Amino acid sequence: MTRNELERYLGRCVTITLLDNTVIEGTLHKTGEKAFENDPNLSVPVNFYFCIDVNNKVVKNTAFRVSHIRRISCCEKLRMTNFEKIGTCTINIDLR
């Protein structure tokens, strides 16, 4: 999984399985977000991700990198980017 693929899930409810088989469920966030600027554990590290629960608490006090993820699933449908839409779009032109 690449960073771009993972970041499509930011702000969504996900279930993530890490390499050590730890399962984390919650809303995915990235370290350094303005909403968490008062917590140095969530604002200073670069390129780490974490999930929060409904009470805005970090699930299992775990921050992880993209390389730590074995599997990710999302119950919400992801929106296609414009680039993906163009790639799947077919155009019918009548050349009479």
N, CA and C atoms as a LAMMPS dump frame, in Angstrom:
ITEM: TIMESTEP
0
ITEM: NUMBER OF ATOMS
288
ITEM: BOX BOUNDS ff ff ff
-5.0000000000000000e+02 5.0000000000000000e+02
-5.0000000000000000e+02 5.0000000000000000e+02
-5.0000000000000000e+02 5.0000000000000000e+02
ITEM: ATOMS id mol type element x y z
1 1 1 N 0.85 -1.173 0
2 1 2 C 0 0 0
3 1 3 C 0.893 1.233 0
4 2 1 N 0.494 2.223 -0.772
5 2 2 C 1.26 3.465 -0.832
6 2 3 C 0.617 4.514 0.076
7 3 1 N 1.373 5.564 0.347
8 3 2 C 0.871 6.647 1.182
9 3 3 C -0.36 7.293 0.541
10 4 1 N -0.345 7.478 -0.776
11 4 2 C -1.491 8.08 -1.464
12 4 3 C -2.742 7.223 -1.328
13 5 1 N -2.587 5.91 -1.422
14 5 2 C -3.737 5.013 -1.26
15 5 3 C -4.292 5.111 0.151
16 6 1 N -3.409 5.115 1.148
17 6 2 C -3.851 5.189 2.537
18 6 3 C -4.539 6.516 2.832
19 7 1 N -4.017 7.591 2.309
20 7 2 C -4.568 8.91 2.625
21 7 3 C -5.953 9.128 2.024
22 8 1 N -6.377 8.274 1.127
23 8 2 C -7.759 8.334 0.637
24 8 3 C -8.746 7.966 1.748
25 9 1 N -8.258 7.268 2.775
26 9 2 C -9.103 6.829 3.887
27 9 3 C -9.139 7.835 5.044
28 10 1 N -8.353 8.9 4.982
29 10 2 C -8.311 9.871 6.083
30 10 3 C -9.707 10.416 6.377
31 11 1 N -10.052 10.441 7.668
32 11 2 C -11.349 10.957 8.095
33 11 3 C -12.48 9.945 7.982
34 12 1 N -12.163 8.733 7.576
35 12 2 C -13.185 7.696 7.415
36 12 3 C -13.026 6.619 8.494
37 13 1 N -14.116 5.941 8.763
38 13 2 C -14.103 4.837 9.718
39 13 3 C -13.482 3.62 9.036
40 14 1 N -12.397 3.11 9.607
41 14 2 C -11.66 2.005 9.003
42 14 3 C -11.369 0.918 10.031
43 15 1 N -11.042 -0.258 9.516
44 15 2 C -10.503 -1.346 10.323
45 15 3 C -9.147 -1.679 9.725
46 16 1 N -8.109 -1.561 10.549
47 16 2 C -6.733 -1.771 10.084
48 16 3 C -6.123 -2.928 10.851
49 17 1 N -5.487 -3.831 10.11
50 17 2 C -4.727 -4.914 10.718
51 17 3 C -3.25 -4.617 10.479
52 18 1 N -2.482 -4.533 11.563
53 18 2 C -1.051 -4.252 11.466
54 18 3 C -0.273 -5.55 11.285
55 19 1 N 1.009 -5.446 11.004
56 19 2 C 1.846 -6.623 10.762
57 19 3 C 1.901 -7.574 11.95
58 20 1 N 1.756 -7.045 13.171
59 20 2 C 1.772 -7.902 14.363
60 20 3 C 0.373 -8.413 14.714
61 21 1 N -0.574 -8.31 13.765
62 21 2 C -1.966 -8.76 13.898
63 21 3 C -2.801 -7.939 14.873
64 22 1 N -2.327 -6.773 15.259
65 22 2 C -3.139 -5.857 16.051
66 22 3 C -4.223 -5.279 15.151
67 23 1 N -5.464 -5.314 15.63
68 23 2 C -6.584 -4.776 14.858
69 23 3 C -7.012 -3.46 15.492
70 24 1 N -7.086 -2.422 14.668
71 24 2 C -7.45 -1.09 15.127
72 24 3 C -8.677 -0.647 14.345
73 25 1 N -9.713 -0.223 15.069
74 25 2 C -10.926 0.272 14.424
75 25 3 C -11.19 1.69 14.894
76 26 1 N -11.452 2.58 13.955
77 26 2 C -11.752 3.962 14.296
78 26 3 C -11.617 4.855 13.088
79 27 1 N -11.614 6.15 13.334
80 27 2 C -11.494 7.139 12.274
81 27 3 C -10.02 7.438 12.045
82 28 1 N -9.559 7.291 10.809
83 28 2 C -8.143 7.434 10.486
84 28 3 C -7.735 8.901 10.421
85 29 1 N -6.576 9.199 11.057
86 29 2 C -6 10.541 11.04
87 29 3 C -4.501 10.439 10.826
88 30 1 N -3.905 11.563 10.457
89 30 2 C -2.463 11.647 10.228
90 30 3 C -1.853 12.572 11.276
91 31 1 N -0.646 12.239 11.739
92 31 2 C 0.02 13.117 12.707
93 31 3 C 0.297 14.465 12.057
94 32 1 N 0.254 15.495 12.871
95 32 2 C 0.5 16.842 12.39
96 32 3 C -0.764 17.604 12.028
97 33 1 N -1.93 16.978 12.161
98 33 2 C -3.177 17.677 11.856
99 33 3 C -3.415 18.766 12.899
100 34 1 N -3.984 19.86 12.469
101 34 2 C -4.208 21.011 13.343
102 34 3 C -5.091 20.66 14.543
103 35 1 N -6.028 19.747 14.375
104 35 2 C -6.935 19.371 15.464
105 35 3 C -6.195 18.735 16.642
106 36 1 N -4.997 18.221 16.405
107 36 2 C -4.247 17.531 17.457
108 36 3 C -2.942 18.255 17.792
109 37 1 N -2.866 19.557 17.504
110 37 2 C -1.628 20.303 17.708
111 37 3 C -1.227 20.433 19.179
112 38 1 N -2.149 20.253 20.113
113 38 2 C -1.821 20.358 21.548
114 38 3 C -1.236 19.079 22.112
115 39 1 N -1.274 17.996 21.363
116 39 2 C -0.719 16.721 21.81
117 39 3 C 0.582 16.467 21.051
118 40 1 N 1.74 16.588 21.706
119 40 2 C 3.014 16.419 20.99
120 40 3 C 3.191 15.037 20.382
121 41 1 N 2.556 14.014 20.942
122 41 2 C 2.662 12.668 20.382
123 41 3 C 1.941 12.558 19.038
124 42 1 N 0.984 13.458 18.799
125 42 2 C 0.202 13.39 17.566
126 42 3 C 0.502 14.541 16.613
127 43 1 N 1.357 15.467 17.019
128 43 2 C 1.655 16.592 16.138
129 43 3 C 3.105 16.622 15.676
130 44 1 N 4.024 16.109 16.477
131 44 2 C 5.447 16.189 16.136
132 44 3 C 5.908 15.09 15.175
133 45 1 N 5.583 13.809 15.412
134 45 2 C 6.092 12.776 14.487
135 45 3 C 5.57 13.015 13.067
136 46 1 N 6.408 12.725 12.093
137 46 2 C 6.043 12.945 10.694
138 46 3 C 5.697 11.611 10.031
139 47 1 N 4.685 11.627 9.194
140 47 2 C 4.275 10.461 8.403
141 47 3 C 3.847 9.256 9.243
142 48 1 N 3.189 9.515 10.356
143 48 2 C 2.57 8.462 11.141
144 48 3 C 1.061 8.644 11.057
145 49 1 N 0.332 7.58 11.312
146 49 2 C -1.132 7.593 11.261
147 49 3 C -1.666 6.988 12.549
148 50 1 N -2.905 7.311 12.878
149 50 2 C -3.539 6.767 14.066
150 50 3 C -5.045 6.813 13.867
151 51 1 N -5.763 6.084 14.704
152 51 2 C -7.223 6.087 14.656
153 51 3 C -7.758 6.595 15.977
154 52 1 N -8.881 7.298 15.913
155 52 2 C -9.544 7.751 17.132
156 52 3 C -10.905 7.089 17.211
157 53 1 N -11.389 6.925 18.457
158 53 2 C -12.711 6.343 18.664
159 53 3 C -13.755 7.445 18.756
160 54 1 N -14.979 7.083 19.131
161 54 2 C -16.071 8.066 19.188
162 54 3 C -15.85 9.122 20.266
163 55 1 N -14.972 8.85 21.243
164 55 2 C -14.671 9.801 22.314
165 55 3 C -13.429 10.636 22.017
166 56 1 N -12.951 10.6 20.768
167 56 2 C -11.744 11.318 20.338
168 56 3 C -10.493 10.893 21.09
169 57 1 N -10.438 9.653 21.487
170 57 2 C -9.25 9.074 22.121
171 57 3 C -8.537 8.192 21.113
172 58 1 N -7.204 8.187 21.153
173 58 2 C -6.43 7.365 20.233
174 58 3 C -6.652 5.894 20.581
175 59 1 N -7.018 5.119 19.583
176 59 2 C -7.309 3.702 19.786
177 59 3 C -6.02 2.959 20.109
178 60 1 N -5.999 2.272 21.235
179 60 2 C -4.876 1.458 21.709
180 60 3 C -3.558 2.231 21.793
181 61 1 N -3.621 3.565 21.881
182 61 2 C -2.414 4.406 21.961
183 61 3 C -1.388 4.018 20.903
184 62 1 N -1.86 3.757 19.697
185 62 2 C -0.996 3.26 18.643
186 62 3 C -0.915 4.231 17.48
187 63 1 N 0.313 4.623 17.139
188 63 2 C 0.58 5.371 15.911
189 63 3 C 1.414 4.446 15.035
190 64 1 N 1.144 4.449 13.745
191 64 2 C 1.798 3.499 12.849
192 64 3 C 2.139 4.161 11.525
193 65 1 N 3.038 3.537 10.793
194 65 2 C 3.43 3.999 9.47
195 65 3 C 2.686 3.174 8.418
196 66 1 N 2.76 3.626 7.183
197 66 2 C 2.125 2.903 6.077
198 66 3 C 2.699 1.491 5.984
199 67 1 N 3.995 1.359 6.185
200 67 2 C 4.661 0.06 6.055
201 67 3 C 4.242 -0.939 7.131
202 68 1 N 3.569 -0.487 8.19
203 68 2 C 3.126 -1.377 9.265
204 68 3 C 1.772 -2.023 8.972
205 69 1 N 1.104 -1.574 7.918
206 69 2 C -0.261 -2.033 7.644
207 69 3 C -0.253 -3.3 6.802
208 70 1 N -0.952 -4.302 7.295
209 70 2 C -1.129 -5.541 6.548
210 70 3 C -2.408 -5.478 5.72
211 71 1 N -3.486 -4.95 6.321
212 71 2 C -4.791 -4.918 5.653
213 71 3 C -5.583 -3.722 6.151
214 72 1 N -6.385 -3.145 5.276
215 72 2 C -7.273 -2.052 5.655
216 72 3 C -8.607 -2.258 4.966
217 73 1 N -9.672 -1.969 5.688
218 73 2 C -11.004 -2.034 5.089
219 73 3 C -11.809 -0.851 5.605
220 74 1 N -12.746 -0.438 4.782
221 74 2 C -13.553 0.733 5.088
222 74 3 C -15.007 0.383 4.815
223 75 1 N -15.897 0.777 5.722
224 75 2 C -17.312 0.477 5.517
225 75 3 C -17.98 1.513 4.622
226 76 1 N -17.305 2.639 4.382
227 76 2 C -17.846 3.676 3.513
228 76 3 C -17.264 3.516 2.111
229 77 1 N -18.03 3.884 1.105
230 77 2 C -17.536 3.832 -0.262
231 77 3 C -16.64 5.038 -0.511
232 78 1 N -15.451 4.788 -1.054
233 78 2 C -14.524 5.862 -1.359
234 78 3 C -14.908 6.528 -2.671
235 79 1 N -14.746 7.826 -2.733
236 79 2 C -15.024 8.558 -3.962
237 79 3 C -13.848 8.425 -4.913
238 80 1 N -14.153 8.346 -6.187
239 80 2 C -13.108 8.273 -7.196
240 80 3 C -12.504 9.655 -7.414
241 81 1 N -11.202 9.691 -7.661
242 81 2 C -10.559 10.952 -8.012
243 81 3 C -10.894 11.279 -9.461
244 82 1 N -10.681 12.516 -9.858
245 82 2 C -10.933 12.906 -11.243
246 82 3 C -10.088 12.091 -12.211
247 83 1 N -8.853 11.808 -11.84
248 83 2 C -7.975 11.012 -12.689
249 83 3 C -8.554 9.621 -12.912
250 84 1 N -9.076 9.004 -11.847
251 84 2 C -9.684 7.679 -11.98
252 84 3 C -10.945 7.731 -12.827
253 85 1 N -11.731 8.802 -12.689
254 85 2 C -12.938 8.951 -13.492
255 85 3 C -12.595 9.044 -14.969
256 86 1 N -11.558 9.807 -15.301
257 86 2 C -11.147 9.959 -16.698
258 86 3 C -10.679 8.62 -17.256
259 87 1 N -9.964 7.861 -16.446
260 87 2 C -9.456 6.569 -16.897
261 87 3 C -10.55 5.56 -17.178
262 88 1 N -11.683 5.657 -16.487
263 88 2 C -12.758 4.691 -16.68
264 88 3 C -13.851 5.211 -17.595
265 89 1 N -13.76 6.446 -17.995
266 89 2 C -14.781 7.063 -18.826
267 89 3 C -14.615 6.637 -20.285
268 90 1 N -15.707 6.367 -20.938
269 90 2 C -15.669 6.084 -22.374
270 90 3 C -16.461 7.15 -23.079
271 91 1 N -15.963 7.551 -24.207
272 91 2 C -16.617 8.597 -24.978
273 91 3 C -17.052 8.004 -26.312
274 92 1 N -18.318 8.182 -26.639
275 92 2 C -18.848 7.736 -27.914
276 92 3 C -18.959 8.938 -28.832
277 93 1 N -18.258 8.87 -29.948
278 93 2 C -18.303 9.968 -30.909
279 93 3 C -18.853 9.42 -32.214
280 94 1 N -19.838 10.082 -32.732
281 94 2 C -20.43 9.7 -34.014
282 94 3 C -19.713 10.475 -35.116
283 95 1 N -18.977 9.786 -35.965
284 95 2 C -18.188 10.437 -37.004
285 95 3 C -18.86 10.344 -38.365
286 96 1 N -20.109 10.591 -38.453
287 96 2 C -20.835 10.518 -39.738
288 96 3 C -20.443 11.582 -40.681
